[in-house]
Amino acid sequence: MFFTYNPTLNNLYALLPIYPSSKKLVIKDFTIPAETKIELMETKDRLKWQQKEKDIEIQLPDFDPNRIKSEYAFVIKLTNCGAFAGKPKLEVHYEDQSLTPLIHIDTRNMECRYTIDGGTPSEQSMLYTKPFSVDGACTISARCFKNGILPGAVVNQKIDSYKWHNAIATFVMPKQGLLYKAYELESDSVNDLQHSKAIKTGECKIISLNDSTRSLNFGLEFEGFFNATKDAVYTFYLTSDDGSVLWMDGEVLIDNDGLHGDVEKSNRIALQKGLHRIKVAFAQAGGAATLKLLYSTGKQSPKEIEAENLFH
């Protein structure tokens, strides 16, 4: 079943690709006013219906091919019905030195209910009144409600649980910049770099495509340390065309591998102040090439990693 809604007339239309042999149509999780008029569009027949708890049950007429000549879609019109509440917007902020996120919900000036177990919010769920915190990993689901109209769409947000990554102690004063390796290969994945020999190595100030030896079928690998300037939950944003992977402290933080156009992926990690191992691998096949790594903390806007915060 498909739906379309006319907000000017406040009419809802249910489109059926197959006429129900039972002559009964059930629309689930749907409550409408008792005076709502429902009709079969093609014949203008007014249809009987009843509310059964949270669902409505519509009785259709016998299928008469002399009156119902549609072959591909049968349309049910629900008059003066279908207006719905707006969709809330969830924002998750990890303040500096805090592993517990603060959840903000833009309720669109409507009543907003939420759950923290991934369940669908109902009018009996917790009412959002102010920003709140959660302990541990969970899935927050939020939904807006307003008297006289249908509940809005459910918005889900996965909340991750983090642990502090200790900074690495070094016994030699590190040098600014990163070490890089450049490859020439017919590559579909950054995994291919493990089995290839670099044709060029050296030092670079930042992560970029400047050290590649050609524009097609090449790979790059960057290794060194990222200097976390404070204890915080850091968000990293890795954009590439084609594939790329980011490791932090020896763990895959972002996997953006594969043949694709410009795609950005992000992830968070809790870093204590100091140096942390960083590695970025990139593989380019044909077409355009892009590689960009940004980061942010708290409510800060994403920015490029400063050259003075990269070492080897």
N, C-alpha and C positions, 0 to 999 in steps of 0.2 A: 504494500500500500504506500502511495506517495501523497504528499500534502502540498498544497499551495494556499497562500493567504492573501486576501485583498484588504489592506489596512484602511483604505478609503471607505469601503462599504462594510467593513468588519465582517466579511464572509470567509468561511473556511471551506476548502474543497478537498475531498478525499478521492484519489484516483485509483481505481482497481484494474489491474491488467487482466484479471480473470473474474468472471461473475461467480460468486460463491454458490456452490451446489446446494449448500444447506439453507440458502436464502437468509443467512444470519451474518451480520458483520459486527465484530467486537473491536472497539478502539480502547486500548488499555491506558491506564493512568491518565484519565481524561474526565474532568468534571465540567458540566455545562449547565446553564440556567434551565429551569424546568420548562420555560416557555419557548425554548429554542425550536425553530422550525427546521426540519430536515426533509430534503426531497431528492428524488432521482432526477438529475438534470435533464436527461433526454426526454422523459415522459411527463415531467412536472408532477409526478405522483408524490403526495405527501406520505412520508414513511413514519411508521410507529417506532418508538424507541423508549428505552428505560435505562435509568441509572442503576447499576449494580455495584454498590460500594464505590470503588475508584474507577470502574470501567463503565462504558456505555455500550448497550447492545441494540443494534438497529436491525429491524426486520425488513427484508427486501421483498418485492413482489415476485410472482412466478416469472420466469424468463419467457417472454413472448417475442419471438423474432420478428413478428409483424409490427411491433411497437418499439422494440429495442434493436436498432439496426447497427449499433456500434460494434466494431470487430476487435479493436485494440485497447480500449479503455472505457470504463464505466465510472461516471463521476457522481459523487454524492455531495450535495451542497448543504452546509450548515449555516443558516442565516443568522446574522447578528451575533456571531460567535467566533472566537479564535484569537482575540487580542491576548498578548502574553507579556509577562514581565520582562524587563531587560536582563542582560547577562552580567553578573558581577565580575569584577576584575581582582584577581589575587596578586599581591606583591609580597615577596619573601625577602627580608633583610637580615643579614648576619652582622651585627655590630662588631667592631674591633674587639678582639680578645674574648668573644663569646661564641660558643658552639651551638647555642640555642637560638633559633631564628625567631624573629618577630614578624607576625603575619598581619598584614593590612588588607582589608577588603573594601573596595570601592563598591558600595551597594546601589549606586544609581538612584539614591534617595528613596529606596524601597526597603521593605523588611527583608532581611537576609538571614537564612538559616544555614547551619553548616554541621558537618560530621567530621570526625578525625579518624574514622576506620574505613573510609572509602565507600560507605553506604550512601544511598540516595537521600538527600535531605528532604524532610517533610515539614509540615507546619508544627510538628512537635519536637523538631530538632533544636539544637542550641541556637539562640538568637545572637547575632553579631552586634555588639554595641561599641567595642573599642578594640584596638590591636591586642593580640594575645600571643603567648609563647606555647610551644609544644616541646615535650621531652622525648627524644628518640625519633626514629624513622616512622613515618606514617603517611597516609594520603588524605589530604583535606578536600572535601567536596562542599561546594557552596551553591546556593540557589535562591533567587529572589521570588518573593510572593507579594501579591497585591489583591485586595478584595475586588471581586467582580471580574477578574481576568485570570487567564491560565498562568501557572507557575512558569518561570523562565527556564532557560537551558541550564543544565548542571555543569559547573566548571570544576575540574579536578586538578590538584597540584600535589605532586609527590614531594615530600619533605625528607631529605637525607639526614643521616646521623654521621657525625664526623669525629675523628680523633686527631689529637695534635701530632704533627710530624716534627720530630726534633731536628734542630739545625745540625749540620755536619761540622765537626771540629777539623780544622786543617793545620798542619804543622809547618807548612810552607806558605809564604805570602802569595796568594793567587794573583794571576795577571788578568787585567781587564779583557773582555771579549770572550769569544767561544772558539772551539776547534771545529773545523768542518771537513767533510769529505765530499767530493763530487764524483758522480758516476755517469757513465754513458751506457745505456742498456735499453732493450725492448721491455718496458716494464708495465705491468698491470697493477702492481701493489708495492707498498713499501717493504713488504716481506722479501721481495726480490733483492733488496740491497744486502741482506745477510749473506747471500751466496755470490756476490759480485765483488770485484776488486776495484777500489777507488783509483781513478786516474789522476786525481789532483787532491791535495790536502793543504791545510793552512790555518791561519787565524782570521777571524772576522769580528767586527764590532757588534753587529746585530744579526738577527735572523732575516734573511732576504733571499732573493733569487740572483743576486749579483755575482755569486761565485760559481754559477752553472757554466758549463763549457759549450753548451749549445741550447737551442730553443725547443727541441723536441726530443723525446725518448731519453730522458736523463733523470738522475736522482740526486738528492742532497741529504746530508746528515749533519746535525749540529749537536755538540755535546759540551757540557760545562756545568756551571753553577748559576742559579738564580738567587739573588740577594733579597730576602724578605726583610723589608725595613722595619717591620713591627709584627707582633703576634696578631694574626687576623685570619679570617676565612677569606681566601683569595678565589676569585672567579677568573678562569682563563677562557679565552675565546679563540678557537683555531679555525681559520678560513683557508680553504685551498681549492685549487682546480689544477691537477686531479687530486690524488690521495695524499693524506698526511696523518701522522700519529704523534701525540705528545706524551712523553713519560715524565713523571715527577717523582723523585726519590725512588727510582727503579720500578714504579708502578705505572701502568697505562692509565692516564687520566682522561684523554680524549682520543677516540678512534674515529678518524674522518677519512679512512682509507677507501680506495676504489676509484673507478673511472666516473667522474661527474664534473659538472660545471662548478661555479662558485657556491660552496656550501659552508656555512658557519655552524660549528658545534661548540658547546660550552660545558664546563663542569667546575665544581668547587672542591677546594682542599684547604684544610686548616694547617697553616705553616707557622712555626715559631720563628721569632726573629733570628736571622742569620742566613747561612748558605744552604741551598738545597740543590741536589743533582737535577739537571734538566737535560732532556734529549728530545729533539724534533727530527723526524724523518719525513721526506717528501719524495713523491714519485710522479713524474710527468710523462704522459703519452703524447697525444697530438692536440692541436688546437691551442687555445689561450692557456696561460699559466698564471696561477695566483698562489701566494703563500703569505699569510699574515697571522701574527700571534699578539693578542691584546690581553690585558688583565685589569681587574678592578677589585676594590675592597669596599665593604659597607655600601653606601648609597652613591659611591663615586662612579662616574661615567667610565666606560672602558677606554684604555689608552695603551699605546705601544710600550713595550718594556724598554726602559731607558738603558742606554749603552753602559752607564756607570753601575748598573745592577746586574751585569752579566760578567762572569769570570770563568777562568779555566786554570 
